[in-house]
Every structure is written in C-alpha cells, then in structure tokens.
Amino acid sequence: MKMFTKTALMAGATLVALTSFAHADRLEDIRAAGKVRIAVAMGIPQYSYVDGNLNATGSDVETARLIAEDLGVELELVEITNAARVPTIQTGRADILVSALGITEERKQAVDYTVPYATLSIIVAAPAAEEIASYEDLTGKRIGVTRATTNDQDITAKTSGAEILRFEDDATLITAVVSGQIDIISSQSAVLGGINERRAGEPLETKFTQAETNLGIAIAKGEDNLREWLNEWVTTNFENDRLREVFREFHDRELPDDLLSRG
C-alpha cells in the first residue's frame, strides 16, 4: 500500500508539473523576469551587424530594442548564426527571434510568426560577364548561399546541376566573394551592397530577383499571449511610422503600404 501511495503521489506530482509547463505563459515570464531574450543573427548587412564602434546595430537590432523598451524590460541580445534561428526558438534559448526570417509554410510548422514587420528582396547576383537570367542558367555553375535561409531553400528546389556552396552566415559568404572563392551568389540586395563595398575589381550585379520575402518575428509554438502582444505591437508601430522609420534609416527604401496584410 505504501509503495502504491508513493507511486501515485509521484505520478500526481509529475502530472501537476506537466500541467504547469503546458500552461506556462512566456509573456508573463518575461515581465516577471524583467528581461527579454531576443535572438538576432549577426552579420546581415543593414539588418544586424557590428558598426565601427563595435556596437550591434541594424534594423533588426533596433527593432529588438524597441520591443524591449515597450515591454518595459531589459534586453538580452542573443547573437546567433542564420542556421540557428529556428532551433534557438524551438529549444527556448531565446524568447523572441527578430532576424530577417522569411515567412514560409515549412517554418510555420516549427515556430509561430507575427504579422510581417519588414521585407527583403532575394536575388541572384554575378559579374556582368556572366549570362544569367533564370534558374536554368545556373546549371553547371558554382553558386554561394547562406545555409538555412530562404535563398538556400529556393536555389536547392529550383536549380538542377548547380554546385551549391553553403556558408554559415552572411559575413562568411561576403568574405568568400570578396576573396574570390566564388563569383555567383543567391542572397539579398543588402548583402550585395556589402560585397561591392569591399570587392576589388569587377562588382557583382543583380541578374534576377527570386522573390520579395515578408519577414516575421518568430516565437515558440503555442505562446498565444506573446504572439497577440507582438502582433498588436507590430501593427501599432507600423501605423505610427516607427517601424517604417527604422527600416528607412538602414535600408534607404520604404516598406510596402500593404505589409500587414501579407502574413
């Protein structure tokens, strides 16, 4: 009887623990802790990078700071690689991800998104002498991409016979192009600008645009209160121009007027 009672108590305690975990609320946890952990993949030109004073900046970094400010808590910036973006949220290493993460159906199976807060154009770029106008023209060519990005997924799915070189982050991809390891890339327009600022000799030019990608803030699945707060935050700060101003400052272009309806 004692053994049964002890076992029953242990089972009950486990059930209570699991129930408490299931009903955990990340938004409440953030406010109680007085700190929000926001993950950003560093080394993405204009979105997240280190400036001349070795300070983290860019439109995503500044967006993260605004979120923390409006939550009324301290910001802990969790610096990660592109490939670690979704796993960082899935494993709970960060509460929120603001990191140029394109909204895709595949990723929606792993994380929850807010309404779009920004965009990026993904492109194929190469020197002027390269005759590339479509995915078919990449057959037999070496093309560099940043691993686990929308570019990587798109090029992998739509090319045949291309040699795809995958780099861990945009900074490494840029270095590879600047040093002459590769001349053809699939990336975003901001990365192309960063390459041409440092590349000696012939610059790269956009050959064709793959897509205009909508970016969402990502959180763990099931955190409905946090997603609702973030959706309201994005909507309010898009409409009052704060998000537009941040994006304009770093990208020198405007966000589309219908951005909020694209999610």
C-alpha positions as a printed Julia matrix, in Angstrom:
263×3 Matrix{Float64}:
  0.0    0.0     0.0
  2.8    2.4     0.9
  4.52   1.67   -2.39
  1.26   2.31   -4.28
  0.71   5.59   -2.4
  4.25   6.75   -3.11
  3.92   5.86   -6.77
  0.57   7.6    -7.02
  1.99  10.73   -5.38
  4.93  10.75   -7.76
  2.61  10.35  -10.73
  0.41  13.15   -9.44
  3.39  15.44   -8.95
  4.56  14.69  -12.47
  1.09  15.46  -13.82
  1.0   18.77  -11.95
  4.44  19.68  -13.27
  3.45  18.84  -16.84
  0.2   20.75  -16.5
  2.03  23.8   -15.13
  4.52  23.61  -18.0
  1.73  23.31  -20.55
  0.06  26.42  -19.16
  3.26  28.44  -18.88
  2.95  31.92  -20.36
  6.13  33.32  -21.91
  4.82  36.89  -21.86
  4.19  36.68  -18.1
  7.61  35.06  -17.63
  9.32  37.9   -19.5
  7.62  40.55  -17.4
  8.31  38.67  -14.18
 11.99  38.28  -15.07
 12.31  41.92  -16.1
 14.27  40.78  -19.16
 13.51  39.61  -22.69
 15.93  37.44  -24.66
 15.75  38.37  -28.34
 17.8   36.37  -30.83
 19.4   38.08  -33.83
 21.71  36.52  -36.43
 24.58  38.98  -36.68
 26.42  39.75  -39.9
 23.41  40.53  -42.12
 24.13  43.92  -43.75
 21.59  46.59  -42.85
 19.56  44.16  -40.7
 22.06  43.14  -38.0
 25.76  43.91  -37.89
 28.53  45.43  -35.78
 29.31  49.08  -36.5
 32.65  50.88  -36.44
 32.42  51.27  -32.66
 31.82  47.52  -32.23
 28.2   48.08  -31.27
 25.4   45.85  -32.56
 23.03  47.75  -34.84
 20.83  47.42  -37.92
 17.07  47.45  -38.45
 16.52  44.12  -36.67
 18.69  45.08  -33.7
 16.91  48.42  -33.33
 13.53  46.68  -33.66
 14.55  44.35  -30.84
 15.46  47.34  -28.69
 12.08  48.94  -29.32
 10.27  45.73  -28.35
 12.16  45.51  -25.06
 11.52  49.18  -24.37
  7.78  48.83  -24.91
  7.66  45.66  -22.82
  9.31  47.69  -20.06
 12.11  45.17  -19.58
 15.86  44.81  -20.12
 17.04  43.49  -23.49
 19.37  40.5   -23.66
 20.53  40.29  -27.27
 21.24  36.64  -28.13
 23.68  36.65  -31.06
 23.36  33.56  -33.28
 24.02  32.3   -36.82
 21.44  32.12  -39.6
 21.24  28.34  -39.33
 20.48  28.58  -35.59
 17.49  30.91  -35.91
 14.63  28.4   -35.75
 16.42  25.96  -33.37
 17.13  28.83  -30.97
 13.39  29.43  -30.58
 12.48  25.74  -30.51
 14.94  24.99  -27.7
 13.96  28.03  -25.62
 17.37  29.68  -25.8
 15.58  32.93  -26.64
 12.06  34.23  -26.12
 11.73  36.06  -29.44
 13.53  35.98  -32.78
 13.92  39.2   -34.81
 16.31  38.14  -37.54
 15.28  38.61  -41.18
 13.39  35.32  -41.06
 11.23  34.84  -44.13
  7.71  33.57  -43.54
  7.38  30.13  -45.17
  4.9   27.28  -44.8
  7.7   24.93  -43.79
  8.88  27.19  -40.97
  5.3   27.67  -39.78
  5.39  24.0   -38.76
  8.26  24.74  -36.37
  7.59  28.24  -34.99
  4.77  30.77  -34.77
  5.05  34.07  -36.63
  3.7   37.54  -36.13
  2.27  39.58  -38.98
  5.12  40.81  -41.24
  7.25  43.6   -39.79
  9.72  44.04  -42.7
 10.72  42.66  -46.1
 13.8   41.67  -48.05
 14.49  41.03  -51.73
 16.31  37.82  -52.54
 18.37  37.89  -55.71
 20.92  36.07  -57.82
 23.99  38.23  -58.47
 27.16  37.74  -60.53
 29.71  39.75  -62.53
 28.41  41.48  -65.66
 30.09  38.95  -67.96
 28.0   36.08  -66.56
 24.93  35.48  -68.72
 22.35  34.51  -66.11
 18.68  35.39  -66.41
 16.92  32.42  -64.78
 17.4   29.35  -62.6
 18.12  27.26  -65.71
 21.18  29.4   -66.44
 22.75  28.28  -63.15
 23.21  24.7   -64.4
 26.89  23.75  -64.19
 27.81  26.86  -62.19
 29.03  27.3   -58.61
 26.73  29.46  -56.51
 27.14  30.56  -52.9
 24.28  30.81  -50.41
 23.9   31.27  -46.67
 22.85  28.0   -45.09
 19.24  27.54  -43.88
 17.95  30.74  -45.48
 15.06  31.24  -47.89
 17.71  31.65  -50.59
 19.17  28.24  -49.79
 15.73  26.59  -49.94
 14.79  28.36  -53.16
 18.02  27.62  -55.04
 18.04  23.99  -53.87
 14.46  23.48  -55.06
 14.68  25.31  -58.39
 18.12  24.5   -59.78
 19.45  21.31  -61.31
 23.11  20.61  -61.89
 24.38  23.65  -59.98
 27.12  23.29  -57.37
 25.75  24.96  -54.24
 28.3   26.17  -51.69
 26.68  26.79  -48.29
 28.17  29.26  -45.79
 27.19  29.52  -42.14
 26.32  33.23  -42.17
 26.19  36.23  -44.47
 29.52  37.56  -43.19
 31.28  34.35  -44.27
 29.53  34.43  -47.64
 30.65  38.03  -48.16
 34.24  37.11  -47.28
 34.17  34.23  -49.77
 33.08  36.55  -52.59
 35.47  39.35  -51.65
 38.38  36.89  -51.54
 37.48  35.44  -54.95
 36.35  31.98  -53.83
 33.02  32.42  -55.64
 31.54  34.91  -58.09
 27.87  33.93  -58.17
 25.58  34.22  -55.16
 21.97  33.93  -54.13
 21.41  36.39  -51.3
 19.62  39.62  -50.52
 20.14  43.04  -52.01
 21.69  44.41  -48.81
 24.36  41.7   -48.87
 25.17  42.59  -52.47
 25.83  46.17  -51.4
 28.14  44.96  -48.63
 30.07  42.81  -51.09
 30.6   45.55  -53.64
 31.85  47.95  -50.99
 34.74  45.56  -50.27
 35.27  43.69  -53.54
 38.24  44.79  -55.62
 37.78  44.74  -59.38
 34.54  43.84  -61.11
 31.45  44.31  -58.91
 28.53  41.92  -58.83
 25.19  42.93  -60.32
 21.68  41.62  -59.85
 20.87  39.05  -62.52
 17.3   38.31  -61.47
 15.07  38.7   -58.44
 13.97  35.41  -56.9
 11.32  36.82  -54.58
 10.28  39.65  -52.28
 10.12  37.94  -48.9
  7.96  39.01  -45.99
  9.74  38.79  -42.64
  8.05  37.79  -39.4
  9.02  37.88  -35.74
  9.17  34.26  -34.57
  8.29  32.72  -31.2
  7.76  29.22  -29.81
  4.58  27.45  -30.86
  1.6   27.87  -28.58
  2.63  31.16  -26.96
 -0.61  32.86  -27.95
 -0.45  35.74  -25.46
  3.05  36.7   -26.56
  2.09  36.47  -30.24
 -1.02  38.61  -29.65
  1.09  41.25  -27.87
  3.67  41.24  -30.67
  1.01  41.42  -33.4
 -0.5   44.47  -31.72
  2.97  45.95  -31.3
  3.89  45.47  -34.96
  0.54  46.86  -36.14
  0.74  49.93  -33.88
  4.36  50.72  -34.73
  3.84  50.22  -38.45
  0.86  52.55  -38.44
  2.56  55.21  -36.3
  5.63  55.05  -38.61
  8.17  53.89  -36.01
  8.92  50.63  -37.84
  8.92  52.41  -41.19
 11.45  54.94  -39.89
 13.79  52.23  -38.57
 13.65  50.36  -41.89
 14.08  53.56  -43.91
 17.14  54.57  -41.86
 19.06  51.39  -42.57
 17.77  50.33  -45.99
 17.11  53.65  -47.7
 13.81  52.34  -49.07
 10.2   52.17  -47.97
  8.24  49.25  -46.59
  5.17  48.4   -48.71
  1.92  50.01  -47.56
  0.11  46.64  -47.58
  2.76  44.87  -45.47
  0.49  43.97  -42.55
 -1.94  42.14  -44.84
  0.76  39.89  -46.32
  1.02  37.48  -43.38
